[in-house]
Amino acid sequence: MTYCVGIRLDAGLVFLSDSRTNAGLDAISTFRKMMIYERADDRFMVMLSAGNLSISQSVREILQVEKVDRGPHEEPLTIWNATSMFDATRVLGSAVRRVYEQDGASLRAAGIDFNSSMIFGGQIKGEAMRMFLVYSAGNFIEATRETCFFQVGESKYGKPILDRVLTPATPLDEAAKCALVSMDSTLKSNLSVGLPLDLLIYREGEFRSDRVVCVDEHNPYFRMIRSTWGQRLKEVFEDIEDPRWDGGQAEHPLMTPSDRFEPMRKIAHPSERIV
């Protein structure tokens, strides 16, 4: 499995992916999940992928040459001539469907689901930054101001910090820190996600990025994140008062009646029923 997160902010974009792929406990490998497409002063796009590795690799290969027919009077649409990120994502969706046409039946015959999802975001000159989540059928949705991040792969462990911290106005460096904390939470709880990580920061309107780093187990900043976040969580937890069960005086009492629901009743005899 894997974990990837993409964040769209007013100031730019943040992308983070792990690199672990496993086919069982004794078949763990390292494969990078991030692809960067850059044409200076024209377009900048990043794709993060999760799911079946063979599908993802095929999609990545086909995407660079995929053409979507636009009729006899227009040249075919590609990620290199698309005038919007929406159209570029249409090309990615077409690449996903092409792989399904080629391999779907064989995978199904082998009992393997066609399982792949991608985060695809960036900026094409002439329009604002955009980010999309592409599903296995090639359809997709777009990030909004209300939902400014997407996750693929093992998303549940790292989602709470993203929900609590991120807004469109979050600064890029703070969002990068948040993404790394999200990844650390996932690494702590799931063995199918692993180092090294690929982290990329894109600033709005630049159409290039030199803020790209591979984070391994020796990276000083990520080691600081891992130790500091764990320690601060323990400190905050210990500062929260314990619940009181004896009905004694407490600043935040637990044993208070609910306005709507009654406490659970106990069954003491075989003939008793809760309902």
C-alpha positions in Angstrom: 0.0 0.0 0.0 1.1 3.6 0.2 0.1 7.1 1.4 0.1 10.3 -0.6 -1.3 13.7 0.2 -1.8 16.8 -2.0 -2.7 20.2 -0.6 -4.0 23.2 -2.6 -3.5 26.6 -0.9 -3.7 30.2 -1.8 0.1 30.4 -1.8 0.8 27.2 -3.7 0.7 23.4 -3.7 2.2 20.8 -1.4 2.8 17.2 -2.5 4.0 14.3 -0.3 4.3 10.6 -1.0 5.9 7.6 0.6 7.7 4.9 -1.5 6.7 1.5 0.0 5.1 -1.2 -2.0 4.3 -4.6 -0.6 2.9 -7.9 -1.8 2.9 -9.5 1.6 5.0 -9.3 4.7 8.1 -10.8 3.0 7.8 -8.9 -0.4 8.4 -5.2 0.5 10.0 -3.0 -2.1 10.7 0.7 -2.7 9.0 2.5 -5.7 8.6 6.3 -6.0 5.0 7.4 -6.3 5.6 11.0 -7.5 6.0 12.2 -11.1 6.8 15.8 -11.9 6.0 17.4 -15.3 7.6 20.8 -15.8 7.9 23.1 -18.8 9.5 26.4 -17.6 7.2 29.4 -17.8 4.4 27.3 -19.3 3.2 24.5 -17.0 4.0 22.6 -13.9 2.1 19.4 -12.9 2.6 16.7 -10.3 1.0 13.3 -10.1 0.9 11.1 -7.0 -0.3 7.5 -7.4 -1.6 4.7 -5.1 -3.0 1.3 -5.6 -1.8 -1.6 -7.9 1.8 -0.7 -8.9 1.6 -2.3 -12.3 -1.5 -0.2 -13.2 0.1 3.0 -11.8 3.3 2.5 -13.7 1.4 1.8 -17.0 -0.7 4.9 -16.5 2.5 7.0 -15.9 4.1 5.7 -19.0 1.1 6.2 -21.2 0.2 9.7 -19.8 3.3 11.3 -21.4 2.2 10.3 -24.9 -1.6 9.9 -24.4 -3.7 11.8 -27.0 -7.4 12.6 -26.7 -9.2 13.1 -30.0 -10.9 16.5 -30.4 -12.2 16.1 -33.9 -10.8 16.5 -37.4 -10.1 20.2 -37.1 -8.1 20.3 -33.9 -4.9 18.6 -32.8 -5.3 15.8 -30.2 -5.2 16.9 -26.6 -2.2 16.0 -24.5 -0.8 17.1 -21.1 1.7 19.2 -23.0 -0.8 21.3 -25.1 -3.8 21.4 -22.7 -4.7 25.0 -21.9 -6.2 24.0 -18.5 -5.6 21.6 -15.7 -9.1 20.3 -16.2 -8.2 19.2 -19.8 -4.8 17.8 -18.6 -6.7 15.7 -16.1 -9.0 14.5 -18.9 -5.9 13.1 -20.6 -4.9 11.4 -17.4 -8.4 9.9 -17.1 -8.1 8.7 -20.7 -4.7 7.0 -19.9 -6.3 5.2 -16.9 -9.1 3.9 -19.2 -6.6 2.8 -21.8 -4.8 0.7 -19.3 -8.1 -0.8 -18.2 -8.9 -1.7 -21.8 -5.6 -3.4 -22.2 -5.3 -5.2 -18.8 -8.7 -5.1 -17.1 -9.9 -8.4 -18.4 -6.6 -10.2 -17.6 -6.5 -8.8 -14.1 -10.1 -9.8 -13.5 -9.4 -13.3 -14.7 -6.6 -13.5 -12.2 -8.9 -12.3 -9.4 -7.2 -8.9 -9.1 -9.2 -5.7 -8.8 -8.4 -2.8 -11.1 -7.3 -0.6 -8.3 -5.5 2.7 -8.8 -6.0 6.3 -7.8 -4.1 9.5 -8.4 -3.7 13.0 -7.2 -3.0 15.3 -10.1 -2.3 19.0 -9.5 -0.4 22.0 -10.9 -0.7 25.1 -12.9 -0.9 25.9 -16.6 -0.1 29.5 -17.7 -3.3 31.5 -18.1 -5.2 29.9 -15.2 -5.1 29.4 -11.5 -3.6 26.4 -9.7 -5.9 23.4 -9.6 -5.8 19.9 -8.1 -7.8 16.7 -8.9 -8.4 13.3 -7.4 -8.6 10.7 -10.2 -10.4 7.4 -9.6 -9.9 3.9 -11.1 -12.6 4.6 -13.8 -10.8 7.7 -15.0 -13.4 10.0 -13.6 -12.3 12.7 -11.2 -13.2 15.5 -8.7 -11.5 18.8 -8.0 -10.3 20.3 -4.7 -12.2 23.3 -3.5 -11.7 25.9 -0.8 -13.9 23.8 1.5 -11.8 20.7 0.8 -8.3 21.9 0.1 -6.5 18.5 0.3 -6.7 15.0 -1.2 -5.3 11.8 0.1 -4.8 8.4 -1.6 -3.8 5.1 -0.1 -3.7 4.6 3.7 -5.4 7.9 4.5 -7.2 7.4 7.8 -4.2 7.6 10.1 -3.0 11.0 8.8 -6.3 12.7 8.2 -7.1 14.2 11.7 -4.2 16.6 11.7 -5.0 17.8 8.2 -8.6 18.4 9.1 -7.7 20.4 12.2 -4.9 22.5 10.7 -5.3 23.2 7.0 -7.3 26.0 5.4 -6.7 27.7 2.0 -4.8 30.5 3.9 -2.3 28.2 5.6 1.3 29.2 4.7 3.2 26.8 2.5 5.9 25.9 5.0 3.2 25.3 7.7 1.3 23.0 5.3 4.5 21.1 4.5 5.1 20.6 8.3 1.4 19.5 8.6 1.9 17.0 5.8 5.0 15.5 7.4 3.2 15.1 10.7 0.3 13.4 8.8 2.8 11.1 7.2 4.5 10.4 10.6 1.2 9.4 12.1 0.6 7.0 9.2 4.1 5.5 9.5 3.6 4.9 13.2 0.4 2.9 12.7 0.8 1.2 9.3 3.6 -1.0 8.2 2.6 -0.9 4.5 3.7 2.8 4.4 7.5 3.5 4.5 10.4 5.7 3.9 11.9 7.4 1.9 9.4 10.2 1.3 9.2 12.6 -1.6 8.2 16.2 -0.7 7.6 19.0 -3.2 6.5 22.6 -2.6 5.2 24.7 -5.6 4.7 28.5 -5.3 1.8 30.0 -7.2 2.7 31.5 -10.6 6.3 30.1 -10.8 5.7 27.2 -13.2 8.8 25.5 -11.8 10.0 24.3 -8.4 13.3 23.7 -6.8 11.8 22.8 -3.4 12.0 19.1 -3.9 13.5 16.8 -1.4 13.8 13.1 -0.7 13.4 12.4 3.0 15.0 9.2 4.4 15.4 7.9 8.0 18.5 10.1 8.5 16.8 13.4 7.5 17.4 15.8 10.5 14.1 17.7 10.1 11.9 14.6 9.8 13.7 13.0 12.8 12.9 16.2 14.8 9.2 16.0 13.6 8.9 12.4 14.7 10.4 12.9 18.2 8.8 16.3 18.9 5.3 15.5 17.7 5.2 12.3 19.8 6.5 14.0 22.9 4.2 17.0 22.6 1.2 14.7 22.1 2.1 13.0 25.4 2.5 16.3 27.2 -0.9 17.6 26.0 -2.5 14.3 26.9 -1.1 14.4 30.4 -2.3 18.0 30.9 -6.0 17.0 30.2 -7.8 16.2 33.5 -8.8 12.6 34.1 -12.5 11.8 34.3 -14.1 11.4 37.7 -16.5 8.6 38.3 -17.5 9.3 41.9 -19.7 12.3 41.2 -17.2 14.6 43.0 -16.4 18.2 42.1 -14.7 18.5 38.7 -14.2 21.4 36.3 -15.5 19.3 33.5 -17.7 16.6 35.0 -18.2 13.4 33.1 -21.1 11.8 35.1 -23.9 14.2 33.9 -27.2 13.1 32.5 -27.9 13.3 28.8 -30.8 15.5 27.7 -31.8 12.9 25.1 -30.4 9.5 25.9 -30.5 7.4 29.1 -27.5 5.3 30.3 -27.2 1.7 29.2 -29.3 -0.7 31.2 -27.9 -3.9 32.6 -29.4 -7.4 32.0 -29.6 -9.4 35.2 -32.1 -12.2 34.2 -32.6 -14.3 31.1 -36.1 -13.0 30.6 -35.1 -9.3 30.5 -34.8 -7.5 27.2 -33.1 -4.2 26.4 -35.8 -3.2 23.8 
